[in-house]
Amino acid sequence: MLPLLEDDDRRAAVEREFPEPGRESFFSALRRTAPEAAESVLSAGRQLHAAAPLAKHPTVAVAGMLNSGKTSLVATFLSPAGRRRTLRGESNKQGTHRFVLWLPSRWQEDAELWGLLVQRIGDALGHAPEMLSEDPQTAHDQYNNQSGGEGALAIPLVATDPGLDAVGMGLLDCPDIVSDAAFGRGSPEIRRDLLRRAAKLCSGFIIVTGGEAIRDATLGDLLRIATELMPGVHRLLAVNKVRPRQTPDQLWENTRSLVEHHRVDALYAAYDYEVPAAEPFIPKTAEPEERVDDDDRLPKFFRVSEDPDDNPPATLSADRLLASLPASLDRTELFEQVRLALEEGLRKAVWDEGIDRLAAAAEEATKEAQRMRHDLLLSALDFFARREPGGKISELRLHQSERIVRQLTQAFADAAPWYARFGMQLNSRLRKLWGGAGDLVERLTPSQMASSAANSIKEKIKVGKQGSVLTPERLRDAIMPRVDLSRLPGIDSEETLIHRGSRAIERFDDEDFTSLDPHRLQLAVGEVWRQMPVTKKLKAGLTPLAVVFAAFGAALMIPLDFGGTGVIAFASIKELLFAAGLSVAGAAWGGGLTSGDVEQQAARQQLSNFLAVLCDALGVPRWTNEGTPITIEVAGRKLQLPEPTIAPRPSADAALVQWHLRDEFIRELQQQLPRR
């Protein structure tokens, strides 16, 4: 399955939409969005990949509480020399405070297998293992963690023993779970956590408890850990030091609820050989014990039967003894159990930690882009919107570009009545394409009186009495209260934001070719002139048309005051007319249905174009009206912004990545590793 997860071409998991179209592999996308999840998937995959050789050599964990007899159980499988290296006893000085992995000696002869085993336990506990000393006293000190402290608890010990060669199974002697943290060798919580991690390398669990502790809550915790961490593998409960007052059938009844609740495969018991009355319940074996010394007696565990007549003092067959467990395990069945358990772990990692995380990240990226566009729209509306008291938008302002100003001056000149033209030399030259903004301003303000009127109007716009002026610094001031800079990719300072904002403003000024509908504009201007009184006198001594020209010239003068670039003047036509003192004309324009429609249509297109180039400059993906249209409310009406007419030009700097999971990848993954 690894080639599928690493493919970034035809079988790729991710289709990238922004900033550049492309494809990305499962692992590449996951490392980008959730590195820890990518490592989790790789770890689960490595474990499953290693399962084939390792499952033929199962490792069974032996876990329990202090002085429960776990190490004694382990010792029953070891040679006399191996038993000398184990630490057994009833005080904390004989307690197990390290993980000790006992393996058959012959496994060490296979370098590849040995490396897999050592790597597996090291990966599980997070530290490379060290070898258990061949010297019994030194080995006891290691078992008891005499000098290692709490940190050494997670460093596993590895030992080999020829007694396990015939068994063909590893045994993990786990630290005692109940231990006083005051000894500095790891609290019970730390030990439980390490046991959870060590469970990943085990093919089964033997939980050992004392006969008097079968109702201890810690025993239930151990069984629950075994159930949760390794579902589907063998779980055995071994009760040690059972007193003769409790017969095997009574023991079965007392543990039945535990066995059934935690789905324990078998219950084993060993009676306390130090109590003479327990002798009838200790199974007799045909072969004599091979003891290290006379005091080296070991517990004899037998499988407890529900039928009282099948338990001691009745004679038991050899296959009822725990010592026969390795021979009775069906390796094929055991391999399948381990494989299924590890495959389920991989399935959970790939789907829950991989696909679900990627899907959530893609959705969150989409939502973040929507939130960012919304915040940038609000920032743009600080300049485009004219608001009523209370904050509602009454109308959108126009960017008074040369194109718009030429259309307006031409339309007002063409429709102007005789009284408005008085003193103005209007001829075909007005209809010709004039030069740049400076030349156009001169033609619109040919006299000192007209120039003065234009300057007065310009100042009203610059101070915000009518209209607004957009500069990179003002754009920054509009964005920062709404957008945390950390949300903008690649923008780490206000200076960078100003630079990107300037780029957007200049591009909008260069590439926005929005124009007013000529026919509807002519109708609207004609209506304005019809409502203007013939006897209207202006205190400035200018004709109405001269004042109109001065108003439009004032809008073009503002960028020139700032050097000509990076500055945009916004004003509605009504605002310009009011600023010029043409209140009747302003009221007529503002009250006309045609005039409002023709202006607002163009203003919405300009707003759309500016928002688009601002998104480009800041590395934010644009919107599509088919997917996520943008609407605004103007004068109580919800209006949809049109598609931008300025072509996309993604920023060369960092950007918000937009992407989605490919359906083709999901289908192929479902075929290889079906989700359940």
HELIX and SHEET records of a PDB file:
HELIX    1   1 LEU A    2  GLU A    6  1                                   5    
HELIX    2   2 PHE A   26  THR A   33  1                                   8    
HELIX    3   3 PRO A   35  ALA A   55  1                                  21    
HELIX    4   4 LYS A   70  ALA A   75  1                                   6    
HELIX    5   5 PRO A   80  ARG A   85  1                                   6    
HELIX    6   6 ASN A   92  GLN A   94  5                                   3    
HELIX    7   7 SER A  105  GLU A  109  5                                   5    
HELIX    8   8 ALA A  111  LEU A  125  1                                  15    
HELIX    9   9 PRO A  136  ASN A  144  1                                   9    
HELIX   10  10 GLU A  150  ALA A  154  5                                   5    
HELIX   11  11 PRO A  162  LEU A  164  5                                   3    
HELIX   12  12 ALA A  181  PHE A  183  5                                   3    
HELIX   13  13 PRO A  188  ALA A  198  1                                  11    
HELIX   14  14 ALA A  199  LEU A  201  5                                   3    
HELIX   15  15 GLY A  211  ALA A  213  5                                   3    
HELIX   16  16 ALA A  217  LEU A  229  1                                  13    
HELIX   17  17 PRO A  248  HIS A  261  1                                  14    
HELIX   18  18 PRO A  276  PHE A  281  5                                   6    
HELIX   19  19 PRO A  308  ASP A  310  5                                   3    
HELIX   20  20 ALA A  318  ARG A  320  5                                   3    
HELIX   21  21 LEU A  322  SER A  324  5                                   3    
HELIX   22  22 LEU A  325  SER A  328  1                                   4    
HELIX   23  23 ARG A  331  ARG A  347  1                                  17    
HELIX   24  24 LYS A  348  ILE A  355  3                                   8    
HELIX   25  25 ASP A  356  PHE A  384  1                                  29    
HELIX   26  26 GLU A  402  ALA A  415  1                                  14    
HELIX   27  27 TRP A  418  ARG A  421  1                                   4    
HELIX   28  28 SER A  428  ARG A  431  5                                   4    
HELIX   29  29 ALA A  437  LEU A  444  1                                   8    
HELIX   30  30 GLN A  448  LYS A  462  1                                  15    
HELIX   31  31 PRO A  472  ILE A  479  1                                   8    
HELIX   32  32 LEU A  485  ARG A  487  5                                   3    
HELIX   33  33 GLU A  494  GLU A  511  1                                  18    
HELIX   34  34 PRO A  518  GLN A  531  1                                  14    
HELIX   35  35 PRO A  544  ASP A  561  1                                  18    
HELIX   36  36 ILE A  573  ALA A  579  1                                   7    
HELIX   37  37 SER A  583  GLY A  591  1                                   9    
HELIX   38  38 LEU A  593  LEU A  618  1                                  26    
HELIX   39  39 ASP A  663  GLN A  672  1                                  10    
SHEET    1   A 3 GLY A  22  GLU A  24  0                                        
SHEET    2   A 3 VAL A  14  PHE A  18 -1                                        
SHEET    3   A 3 GLN A 658  LEU A 661 -1                                        
SHEET    1   B 9 GLU A 130  MET A 131  0                                        
SHEET    2   B 9 LEU A 157  ASP A 161  1                                        
SHEET    3   B 9 VAL A 100  PRO A 104  1                                        
SHEET    4   B 9 GLY A 170  ASP A 173 -1                                        
SHEET    5   B 9 THR A  59  GLY A  64  1                                        
SHEET    6   B 9 GLY A 204  GLY A 210  1                                        
SHEET    7   B 9 HIS A 234  VAL A 242  1                                        
SHEET    8   B 9 ALA A 266  TYR A 271  1                                        
SHEET    9   B 9 PHE A 302  ARG A 303 -1                                        
SHEET    1   C 2 ALA A 385  ARG A 387  0                                        
SHEET    2   C 2 ILE A 393  LEU A 396 -1                                        
SHEET    1   D 3 LEU A 398  HIS A 399  0                                        
SHEET    2   D 3 ILE A 568  ALA A 571 -1                                        
SHEET    3   D 3 SER A 468  LEU A 470 -1                                        
SHEET    1   E 2 THR A 631  VAL A 634  0                                        
SHEET    2   E 2 ARG A 637  GLN A 640 -1                                        
END                                                                             
